[in-house]
Amino acid sequence: MTFSDTGIQPLGMGCWPIGGAMYAGDASLGYSHADDGEAIRTIHAALDHGISLFDTAAAYGAGHSERLLAQALKHRPEAVVVTKIGIAVDEDTRQLTFGDTDPARVLPAIDDCLRRLERGCIDLVLLHDNKLPVAAAEPIFEEMEKARLAGKIKGFGWSTDFSDSVAAVATRPGFEAVEHAMNVFVDAPRVQQVVQAHKLAALIRSPLAMGMLTGKYEAGTTLQSGDIRAGSNLVIDYFKDAQPNPYFLEKLDAVRALLTTDGRSLVQGAIGWLWAKDSANIPIPGARTVAQIEGIAGALAFGALPSGVMTEIDGLIGHDLTVPEQEL
């Protein structure tokens, strides 16, 4: 498929986990066990296994994820980079300040991303404020369009789970992509419908439900303090009290055999579920080790799950498509 005028596989690497520590006040919003050396090896392994799209944000590690990408992607012109702005960062204290949506901050924020990424142009910049009102978002996109015309970015989009928001801005010049949450547990048909109608790129975040769909977490597993999943600020409670939520463990057990159809791993099945929903979906599972990204890349050999398997999975999960859309 083509993304940002570049041929890519329909799979990316999410770079939130490699960013390491970041905070909003005392609350940890990063992942534990981040290791810079392993992160760079993981990025190289992704490229070696056909994954060339990397999704990051100014917020991830308060700029640290972008700097790691810059180091790893030197002399790798095939790499496509997506980043996000709209959350102010203090690179020294690794503090994040939400609500940084003044249009006057857009061009300086993009310049900061260019500096950290050590790039002359960024393939795609997303607004990193999920539920910002459209009236407040439109001036931000106007500034992003100025950056596009100046050659600083190739295109822009929105990281949002709200279909009405996407529909309101989808026809703007330069608006090319939406990043939204979706996985076996949480379907997103309304935003998918809008994305497809406007022929936008669909970057799928949280495709593995923050790790729940990897199968490595069992009842009684306790996450390390400092990991965002051990806190109380998750939008969807895949984890509760620093442990896997029994509700989602039960859902996973119900579809485990179906996800592993034809020898797939759970990870590969979860990615195949997204491709079966739409072959143009680009899942961006997070990874921080070589072993993780190699397992993720293995999904490319299997492709989408068969339609009959999809019907069984969706019947067992029982998605409630009548509930109002929410930040995911």
C-alpha positions as CSV (number, residue, x, y, z in Angstrom):
1,M,0.0,0.0,0.0
2,T,1.0,3.6,-0.4
3,F,1.3,6.0,2.6
4,S,2.8,9.5,2.3
5,D,3.8,8.7,-1.3
6,T,5.8,5.8,0.0
7,G,5.1,2.1,-0.4
8,I,4.7,0.4,2.9
9,Q,3.4,-2.8,4.5
10,P,0.0,-2.2,6.2
11,L,1.7,-2.5,9.6
12,G,3.6,0.0,11.8
13,M,5.5,0.1,15.1
14,G,4.1,2.2,17.9
15,C,6.8,4.0,19.8
16,W,5.0,5.0,23.0
17,P,6.7,2.1,24.9
18,I,10.3,3.0,23.9
19,G,9.9,6.5,25.2
20,G,10.2,5.4,28.8
21,A,9.2,7.6,31.7
22,M,6.8,10.5,31.4
23,Y,4.5,12.1,33.9
24,A,1.5,14.4,34.4
25,G,2.3,15.6,37.9
26,D,2.9,12.5,40.0
27,A,1.0,10.2,37.6
28,S,3.1,7.9,35.4
29,L,2.1,7.8,31.8
30,G,5.0,5.8,30.4
31,Y,5.9,2.1,30.2
32,S,8.3,0.4,32.5
33,H,11.4,-1.6,31.3
34,A,12.3,0.8,28.5
35,D,15.9,0.3,27.4
36,D,17.4,2.6,24.8
37,G,19.8,0.1,23.3
38,E,17.1,-2.5,22.9
39,A,14.7,0.2,21.5
40,I,17.2,1.0,18.7
41,R,17.7,-2.7,18.0
42,T,13.9,-3.1,17.9
43,I,13.5,-0.3,15.3
44,H,16.2,-1.9,13.2
45,A,14.5,-5.3,13.5
46,A,11.2,-3.7,12.4
47,L,12.9,-2.4,9.2
48,D,14.6,-5.7,8.6
49,H,11.2,-7.5,8.8
50,G,9.4,-5.1,6.4
51,I,7.9,-2.6,8.9
52,S,8.9,0.9,7.8
53,L,6.2,3.1,9.5
54,F,6.9,4.4,13.0
55,D,4.3,6.2,15.1
56,T,5.5,8.4,17.8
57,A,4.6,11.7,19.5
58,A,6.2,14.7,21.2
59,A,4.6,13.4,24.4
60,Y,6.2,9.9,24.3
61,G,8.9,10.1,26.9
62,A,8.6,13.9,26.6
63,G,10.5,13.9,23.4
64,H,12.7,10.9,24.1
65,S,10.9,8.5,21.7
66,E,11.5,11.0,18.8
67,R,15.2,11.3,19.7
68,L,15.6,7.5,19.7
69,L,14.0,7.3,16.3
70,A,16.4,10.0,15.0
71,Q,19.3,7.9,16.2
72,A,17.9,4.6,14.8
73,L,16.7,5.9,11.4
74,K,19.9,7.7,10.3
75,H,20.7,6.5,6.8
76,R,17.3,4.7,6.5
77,P,15.4,6.7,3.9
78,E,12.7,4.1,3.6
79,A,11.4,4.9,7.1
80,V,8.1,6.8,7.3
81,V,7.5,8.8,10.5
82,V,4.2,9.8,12.1
83,T,4.3,12.1,15.1
84,K,1.8,14.1,17.2
85,I,1.6,17.5,18.7
86,G,-0.9,19.2,21.1
87,I,0.6,18.1,24.4
88,A,3.4,20.4,25.8
89,V,6.5,18.6,27.1
90,D,9.3,19.5,29.4
91,E,12.2,17.4,28.1
92,D,14.3,17.8,31.3
93,T,11.6,16.9,33.9
94,R,9.6,14.6,31.4
95,Q,6.5,16.4,32.5
96,L,3.5,16.6,30.1
97,T,1.1,19.5,30.1
98,F,-2.2,18.8,28.4
99,G,-4.4,21.3,26.6
100,D,-1.5,22.8,24.6
101,T,-3.8,23.7,21.7
102,D,-3.1,27.4,21.0
103,P,-2.8,27.7,17.2
104,A,0.2,29.9,17.7
105,R,2.0,26.9,19.2
106,V,1.6,24.6,16.2
107,L,4.5,25.8,14.0
108,P,6.9,25.9,17.0
109,A,5.8,22.5,18.1
110,I,6.4,21.1,14.6
111,D,9.8,22.7,14.6
112,D,10.6,21.0,17.9
113,C,9.6,17.6,16.4
114,L,11.8,18.2,13.4
115,R,14.7,19.0,15.7
116,R,14.3,15.9,17.8
117,L,13.7,13.7,14.8
118,E,16.6,15.3,12.9
119,R,14.5,15.4,9.8
120,G,13.9,18.1,7.2
121,C,10.3,17.0,6.7
122,I,7.9,14.8,8.7
123,D,5.6,12.4,6.8
124,L,2.5,13.0,8.9
125,V,1.7,15.1,12.0
126,L,-1.4,14.4,14.0
127,L,-3.3,16.5,16.5
128,H,-2.9,14.6,19.8
129,D,-6.1,15.8,21.5
130,N,-8.7,13.1,21.1
131,K,-11.8,15.1,22.1
132,L,-11.0,18.7,21.2
133,P,-14.1,20.5,19.9
134,V,-14.0,20.9,16.1
135,A,-14.2,24.7,16.4
136,A,-10.9,24.6,18.4
137,A,-9.3,22.0,16.1
138,E,-9.9,23.8,12.8
139,P,-7.4,26.7,13.5
140,I,-4.8,24.1,14.4
141,F,-5.3,22.3,11.1
142,E,-5.0,25.7,9.3
143,E,-1.5,26.1,10.9
144,M,-0.6,22.5,10.0
145,E,-1.5,23.4,6.4
146,K,0.9,26.3,6.5
147,A,3.6,23.8,7.7
148,R,2.7,21.5,4.8
149,L,2.9,24.3,2.2
150,A,6.3,25.3,3.7
151,G,7.6,21.7,3.2
152,K,7.9,20.9,6.9
153,I,5.3,18.1,6.8
154,K,3.8,16.0,4.0
155,G,0.4,15.8,5.5
156,F,-1.6,16.0,8.7
157,G,-4.5,14.3,10.6
158,W,-6.1,13.7,13.9
159,S,-5.7,11.1,16.7
160,T,-9.4,10.9,17.6
161,D,-12.1,8.3,18.3
162,F,-15.0,10.5,17.3
163,S,-16.5,10.0,13.9
164,D,-18.3,13.4,13.8
165,S,-15.0,15.1,14.4
166,V,-13.4,13.3,11.5
167,A,-16.3,14.0,9.2
168,A,-16.1,17.7,10.0
169,V,-12.5,18.1,8.9
170,A,-11.9,15.2,6.5
171,T,-12.1,17.3,3.3
172,R,-9.5,19.9,4.3
173,P,-6.5,20.1,2.0
174,G,-3.6,18.1,3.5
175,F,-5.8,16.2,5.9
176,E,-4.8,12.6,5.1
177,A,-5.2,10.3,8.1
178,V,-7.0,9.4,11.3
179,E,-5.5,7.5,14.2
180,H,-8.1,5.7,16.4
181,A,-8.3,2.9,18.9
182,M,-9.7,-0.4,17.8
183,N,-9.1,-4.1,18.7
184,V,-10.8,-7.4,19.2
185,F,-12.4,-6.2,22.4
186,V,-13.4,-2.7,21.1
187,D,-14.7,-2.2,17.6
188,A,-15.0,1.2,16.0
189,P,-17.4,0.9,13.1
190,R,-18.6,4.5,12.9
191,V,-15.2,6.1,12.7
192,Q,-14.1,3.4,10.3
193,Q,-17.0,4.2,8.1
194,V,-16.1,7.9,7.9
195,V,-12.4,7.1,7.3
196,Q,-13.4,4.8,4.4
197,A,-15.9,7.2,2.9
198,H,-13.2,9.9,2.7
199,K,-10.4,7.5,1.6
200,L,-8.3,8.5,4.6
201,A,-5.4,6.4,6.0
202,A,-6.5,4.6,9.2
203,L,-3.8,4.1,11.8
204,I,-5.0,1.7,14.4
205,R,-3.7,2.4,17.9
206,S,-4.1,0.0,20.9
207,P,-4.5,-2.9,18.5
208,L,-3.3,-5.3,21.2
209,A,-5.4,-3.7,24.0
210,M,-2.3,-2.4,25.8
211,G,-0.9,-5.9,25.8
212,M,-3.9,-7.8,26.9
213,L,-4.2,-9.5,23.5
214,T,-0.6,-10.8,23.7
215,G,-1.6,-13.6,26.1
216,K,1.3,-13.0,28.4
217,Y,-0.8,-11.6,31.3
218,E,-2.6,-14.0,33.5
219,A,-4.8,-13.7,36.6
220,G,-2.5,-12.7,39.4
221,T,0.1,-11.0,37.2
222,T,1.1,-7.7,38.8
223,L,2.5,-4.9,36.7
224,Q,5.5,-3.0,37.9
225,S,4.9,0.4,39.5
226,G,5.8,3.2,37.2
227,D,4.0,1.5,34.3
228,I,0.9,3.4,33.0
229,R,-1.1,0.2,33.2
230,A,-0.4,0.0,36.9
231,G,-2.1,3.3,37.6
232,S,-5.7,4.4,37.7
233,N,-5.8,6.7,34.7
234,L,-6.6,4.2,31.9
235,V,-9.5,5.1,29.6
236,I,-10.4,1.5,29.2
237,D,-9.6,-0.7,32.2
238,Y,-7.8,-3.5,30.5
239,F,-5.9,-3.6,33.8
240,K,-7.3,-2.8,37.2
241,D,-5.3,-2.4,40.5
242,A,-2.1,-3.2,38.5
243,Q,-3.4,-6.6,37.3
244,P,-5.2,-7.8,34.2
245,N,-8.9,-7.2,34.4
246,P,-10.7,-10.6,34.7
247,Y,-13.4,-9.4,32.4
248,F,-11.0,-9.1,29.5
249,L,-9.2,-12.3,30.4
250,E,-12.5,-14.1,30.1
251,K,-13.1,-12.5,26.7
252,L,-9.7,-13.5,25.5
253,D,-10.1,-17.1,26.7
254,A,-13.4,-17.3,24.7
255,V,-11.7,-16.4,21.4
256,R,-8.1,-17.7,22.0
257,A,-8.5,-20.7,19.7
258,L,-10.1,-18.6,16.9
259,L,-7.4,-16.0,17.0
260,T,-4.7,-18.6,16.7
261,T,-6.3,-20.1,13.5
262,D,-3.8,-21.7,11.1
263,G,-0.9,-21.4,13.5
264,R,-1.0,-17.7,14.2
265,S,0.1,-16.3,17.6
266,L,-2.5,-14.3,19.6
267,V,-0.7,-11.2,18.5
268,Q,-0.8,-12.2,14.8
269,G,-4.5,-13.1,15.1
270,A,-5.4,-9.8,16.7
271,I,-3.7,-8.0,13.9
272,G,-5.4,-10.2,11.3
273,W,-8.7,-9.3,12.9
274,L,-8.1,-5.7,12.1
275,W,-7.1,-6.4,8.5
276,A,-10.2,-8.5,8.1
277,K,-12.3,-5.5,9.1
278,D,-10.6,-3.4,6.4
279,S,-7.5,-4.4,4.4
280,A,-6.4,-0.7,4.4
281,N,-6.1,-0.6,8.2
282,I,-2.6,0.0,9.5
283,P,-2.2,-1.4,13.0
284,I,0.5,0.2,15.0
285,P,1.2,-2.1,18.0
286,G,3.7,-0.9,20.5
287,A,7.0,-2.7,20.8
288,R,10.1,-2.3,22.9
289,T,12.0,-5.6,22.2
290,V,13.3,-7.3,19.2
291,A,11.3,-10.5,20.1
292,Q,8.1,-8.4,20.2
293,I,8.5,-6.8,16.9
294,E,9.6,-10.0,15.2
295,G,6.3,-11.6,16.4
296,I,4.3,-8.7,15.3
297,A,5.9,-8.7,11.8
298,G,5.1,-12.4,11.5
299,A,1.4,-11.3,11.0
300,L,2.3,-10.2,7.5
301,A,2.8,-13.8,6.4
302,F,-0.7,-14.8,7.6
303,G,-2.8,-11.7,6.6
304,A,-6.4,-11.2,7.5
305,L,-8.4,-13.8,9.5
306,P,-10.9,-15.8,7.5
307,S,-14.5,-14.4,7.3
308,G,-16.0,-17.4,9.1
309,V,-13.5,-17.0,12.0
310,M,-14.4,-13.3,12.1
311,T,-18.1,-14.1,12.4
312,E,-17.4,-16.4,15.3
313,I,-15.1,-14.0,17.1
314,D,-17.5,-11.1,16.9
315,G,-20.4,-13.2,18.1
316,L,-18.4,-14.4,21.1
317,I,-17.1,-10.9,22.0
318,G,-20.6,-9.3,21.5
319,H,-19.6,-5.7,20.6
320,D,-22.3,-3.2,21.7
321,L,-22.4,-0.9,18.7
322,T,-25.3,1.2,20.2
323,V,-23.2,2.9,22.9
324,P,-22.1,6.5,22.3
325,E,-18.5,7.0,21.0
326,Q,-16.0,7.7,23.7
327,E,-12.3,8.5,24.1
328,L,-10.5,5.2,23.9
